[in-house]
Amino acid sequence: MAQNGVSIASSQLLTRDQAKALADHVLALSTADQMRVVIVSRWSGNTRFADGRITTSGGVSDTTLTITVAIGKRQASSSTNILDEASLKRTVDLAMQLARLSPEDPELMPELGSQTYQSINAYVESTADLDPEARASAVRRTMTAATAAGKPAGEIVTAGFLEANARATAVATSKGLFAYHRSTDADYSVTARTPDGTGSGWARAGARNWNAIDAASIGRIAAQKAVASRKPQTIEPGLYTAVLEPQAVNDLVPLLSSALLARSADEGRSPFSKTGGGNRIGEKVTDERVTLYSDPADPGLLAAPFDVQGLPIGRMVWIEKGILRNLAYTRFWAEKQGVRPTGGPLAGGLALAGCARGILVTHFFYIRSLDPRTVLQTGLTRDGTFLIENGKITRALKNFRWNESPLLMLNRLEDIGRPEPTEAGRLMPALRVRDFNFTSLSDAV
């Protein structure tokens, strides 16, 4: 609960001035050639519920300081969340001892000096003030809505997890860099089951701003899915048109991030590697309706305007109308290739812009990588899988195991819906994909 107009989280996070004073003090303790200090001050409040009652409600407040030092070409790091003088000095000394013992790093880059960052307002008081009473009220609205929506099936059982986070991140270097950013986010997911144990539904929402999340709607959707998915029937696995709800798309498309590394592409270890050497920037890699971008300034996305080294991060279009426009360059690889560094792939959040017979998928579960060269994944459907016939849902289906590549999938699009929030920091549309590879059946509900 806010006190004197200050939210719970705001009263526990380091301010810009406090973070700067702490970083300057720690930098002064080192005699290393170079040093970087990363400070993460965070508050988190969570509530878990099941079977009509709250089972846990907790909170965490913590400030972690990570010190990275370089002595010549040798580098090492150490961390602490105890901020008294003795602990700070011990952490600096440990990093220096480890650096002296480390092998030389031929790819070590010098620390950055002062940088200019865009100003981003990513901190929302309503999220930072989500105390146990407010979270309990949201859970009550969820369970009430789920009970009403589940009446056709009897007593619906719901379970879920609600978490709100606030953090302040600072980066400082011995070369004069200082960066500071505050942000908030909230995520809420609910699973509903029917009393006969055959129906399961799931819903999720996330945002920087807690007020953008409708707790009752999440419970209602999960219960409706559970009721509709009772007594599922079996159809043979195979290649089907798949209608993927935004949450299912959110389970797959972010897995492309590992493929967007420039070094992997340039060295022939990526689906974006060009035969004979080099990368595929400028080539068509997906359906022309696909645009994939990241942007710390987009209110629907989520990230700091700098990375862990203090490198400024801006809007980046990775795929534009099906054309690969950019790959992610670290500082070392960017210097080697003579281009500008970008920071990590998808560092500023992620957005994807953009049936006669098929399978509707609510979301995917237990996803594992099979082949990084093609981004091939395997996993299960879960909590609501349905047969579509002549444009209508006709029956619930047993779940499937599937093998599919999100990159190849984006080359087989039949339709793209309107992007919507799927979790804090991500916007995804529904997709209709032809020839989605459902490989076998699963008896899991």
RAQUIWO-V758887 format. One record per residue. N is the residue number from 1. RES is the residue in one small letter. SS is DSSP state (2 for helix, 1 for strand, 0 for the rest). Layout:
N/RES/SS, N/RES/SS
//
This chain:
1/m/0, 2/a/0, 3/q/1, 4/n/0, 5/g/0, 6/v/1, 7/s/0, 8/i/0, 9/a/0, 10/s/0, 11/s/0, 12/q/0, 13/l/0, 14/l/0, 15/t/0, 16/r/2, 17/d/2, 18/q/2, 19/a/2, 20/k/2, 21/a/2, 22/l/2, 23/a/2, 24/d/2, 25/h/2, 26/v/2, 27/l/2, 28/a/2, 29/l/0, 30/s/0, 31/t/0, 32/a/0, 33/d/0, 34/q/1, 35/m/1, 36/r/1, 37/v/1, 38/v/1, 39/i/1, 40/v/1, 41/s/1, 42/r/1, 43/w/1, 44/s/1, 45/g/1, 46/n/1, 47/t/1, 48/r/1, 49/f/1, 50/a/1, 51/d/0, 52/g/0, 53/r/1, 54/i/1, 55/t/1, 56/t/1, 57/s/1, 58/g/1, 59/g/1, 60/v/1, 61/s/1, 62/d/1, 63/t/1, 64/t/1, 65/l/1, 66/t/1, 67/i/1, 68/t/1, 69/v/1, 70/a/1, 71/i/1, 72/g/0, 73/k/0, 74/r/1, 75/q/1, 76/a/1, 77/s/1, 78/s/1, 79/s/1, 80/t/1, 81/n/0, 82/i/0, 83/l/0, 84/d/0, 85/e/2, 86/a/2, 87/s/2, 88/l/2, 89/k/2, 90/r/2, 91/t/2, 92/v/2, 93/d/2, 94/l/2, 95/a/2, 96/m/2, 97/q/2, 98/l/2, 99/a/2, 100/r/2, 101/l/2, 102/s/0, 103/p/0, 104/e/0, 105/d/0, 106/p/0, 107/e/0, 108/l/0, 109/m/0, 110/p/0, 111/e/0, 112/l/0, 113/g/1, 114/s/0, 115/q/0, 116/t/0, 117/y/0, 118/q/0, 119/s/0, 120/i/0, 121/n/0, 122/a/1, 123/y/0, 124/v/0, 125/e/2, 126/s/2, 127/t/2, 128/a/2, 129/d/0, 130/l/0, 131/d/0, 132/p/2, 133/e/2, 134/a/2, 135/r/2, 136/a/2, 137/s/2, 138/a/2, 139/v/2, 140/r/2, 141/r/2, 142/t/2, 143/m/2, 144/t/2, 145/a/2, 146/a/2, 147/t/2, 148/a/2, 149/a/2, 150/g/0, 151/k/2, 152/p/2, 153/a/2, 154/g/0, 155/e/0, 156/i/0, 157/v/1, 158/t/1, 159/a/1, 160/g/1, 161/f/1, 162/l/1, 163/e/1, 164/a/1, 165/n/1, 166/a/1, 167/r/1, 168/a/1, 169/t/1, 170/a/1, 171/v/1, 172/a/1, 173/t/1, 174/s/0, 175/k/0, 176/g/1, 177/l/0, 178/f/1, 179/a/1, 180/y/1, 181/h/1, 182/r/1, 183/s/1, 184/t/1, 185/d/1, 186/a/1, 187/d/1, 188/y/1, 189/s/1, 190/v/1, 191/t/1, 192/a/1, 193/r/1, 194/t/0, 195/p/0, 196/d/0, 197/g/0, 198/t/0, 199/g/0, 200/s/1, 201/g/1, 202/w/1, 203/a/1, 204/r/1, 205/a/1, 206/g/1, 207/a/1, 208/r/0, 209/n/0, 210/w/2, 211/n/2, 212/a/2, 213/i/0, 214/d/0, 215/a/2, 216/a/2, 217/s/2, 218/i/2, 219/g/2, 220/r/2, 221/i/2, 222/a/2, 223/a/2, 224/q/2, 225/k/2, 226/a/2, 227/v/2, 228/a/2, 229/s/0, 230/r/0, 231/k/0, 232/p/0, 233/q/1, 234/t/0, 235/i/0, 236/e/0, 237/p/0, 238/g/1, 239/l/1, 240/y/1, 241/t/1, 242/a/1, 243/v/1, 244/l/1, 245/e/0, 246/p/2, 247/q/2, 248/a/2, 249/v/2, 250/n/2, 251/d/2, 252/l/2, 253/v/2, 254/p/2, 255/l/2, 256/l/2, 257/s/2, 258/s/2, 259/a/2, 260/l/2, 261/l/1, 262/a/2, 263/r/2, 264/s/2, 265/a/2, 266/d/2, 267/e/0, 268/g/0, 269/r/0, 270/s/0, 271/p/0, 272/f/0, 273/s/1, 274/k/0, 275/t/0, 276/g/0, 277/g/0, 278/g/0, 279/n/1, 280/r/0, 281/i/0, 282/g/0, 283/e/0, 284/k/1, 285/v/0, 286/t/0, 287/d/0, 288/e/0, 289/r/0, 290/v/0, 291/t/1, 292/l/1, 293/y/1, 294/s/1, 295/d/0, 296/p/0, 297/a/0, 298/d/0, 299/p/0, 300/g/0, 301/l/1, 302/l/0, 303/a/0, 304/a/0, 305/p/0, 306/f/1, 307/d/0, 308/v/0, 309/q/0, 310/g/0, 311/l/0, 312/p/1, 313/i/0, 314/g/0, 315/r/0, 316/m/1, 317/v/1, 318/w/1, 319/i/1, 320/e/1, 321/k/0, 322/g/0, 323/i/1, 324/l/1, 325/r/0, 326/n/0, 327/l/0, 328/a/1, 329/y/0, 330/t/0, 331/r/2, 332/f/2, 333/w/2, 334/a/2, 335/e/2, 336/k/2, 337/q/2, 338/g/0, 339/v/0, 340/r/0, 341/p/0, 342/t/0, 343/g/0, 344/g/0, 345/p/0, 346/l/0, 347/a/0, 348/g/0, 349/g/0, 350/l/1, 351/a/1, 352/l/1, 353/a/1, 354/g/0, 355/c/0, 356/a/0, 357/r/1, 358/g/1, 359/i/1, 360/l/1, 361/v/1, 362/t/1, 363/h/1, 364/f/1, 365/f/1, 366/y/1, 367/i/1, 368/r/1, 369/s/1, 370/l/1, 371/d/1, 372/p/0, 373/r/0, 374/t/0, 375/v/0, 376/l/1, 377/q/1, 378/t/1, 379/g/1, 380/l/1, 381/t/1, 382/r/1, 383/d/1, 384/g/1, 385/t/1, 386/f/1, 387/l/1, 388/i/1, 389/e/1, 390/n/0, 391/g/0, 392/k/1, 393/i/1, 394/t/1, 395/r/1, 396/a/1, 397/l/1, 398/k/0, 399/n/1, 400/f/1, 401/r/1, 402/w/1, 403/n/1, 404/e/1, 405/s/1, 406/p/2, 407/l/2, 408/l/2, 409/m/2, 410/l/0, 411/n/0, 412/r/0, 413/l/1, 414/e/1, 415/d/1, 416/i/1, 417/g/0, 418/r/0, 419/p/0, 420/e/1, 421/p/1, 422/t/1, 423/e/1, 424/a/0, 425/g/1, 426/r/1, 427/l/1, 428/m/1, 429/p/0, 430/a/0, 431/l/1, 432/r/1, 433/v/1, 434/r/1, 435/d/1, 436/f/1, 437/n/1, 438/f/1, 439/t/1, 440/s/1, 441/l/1, 442/s/1, 443/d/0, 444/a/0, 445/v/0
//
